[in-house]
Amino acid sequence: MIRIGVESKVKEIDLEQLRKIVAAINKQLALHFAPYWAIEAQATIFSSTTLIPSGYFPVTIEYDIGEDLGGFHGVDDDGIPFGKVRYSSKVSYVLSHEILEMVHNPYLKKFRKTTGFKENEDDPLYVEEVADATDGKGYLIDGIEVSNFITPDWF
């Protein structure tokens, strides 16, 4: 079981709203994602990243994530996967996107070989990301927008 620790560092998201977002993402992980990818995962809310237990992968919602992106995930210097999401009106969608990708490829070690992409001839490998191909396309779970994702058949 992959465990994700979610913390909001923005005042615009109250605890009740964050609970609804994380509940929708957990439903997505259990009912939609796991049947295709056979990976069990669950997100839990924490009031501070310092309270996230060892073994959890932290994901924070912040005003400034240090990148000109809606969100990203990576692996820190200690080898622990983490994610950051920039606060916006699409926060539930981006949080879902990053969590799905972290669950599928937490250590960024799954790669695919490109075929037919001329611009990638010098570097034929790319990181396997399950939400990038559907970027911008989401769906609702209990009124909360979550990110769509690809299934193994896509490859």
Salt bridges, closest charged atoms under 4 A:
GLU12 OE2 - LYS11 NZ 3.82
GLU16 OE1 - ARG19 NH1 3.69
GLU62 OE2 - LYS84 NZ 3.90
GLU101 OE1 - HIS73 NE2 3.31
GLU101 OE2 - HIS97 NE2 3.40
GLU128 OE2 - HIS104 NE2 2.47
GLU128 OE1 - ARG112 NE 2.45
GLU129 OE1 - HIS73 NE2 2.99
ASP132 OD1 - HIS97 NE2 3.03
ASP135 OD1 - HIS97 ND1 3.88
ASP142 OD2 - LYS27 NZ 2.77
GLU145 OE1 - LYS90 NZ 3.04
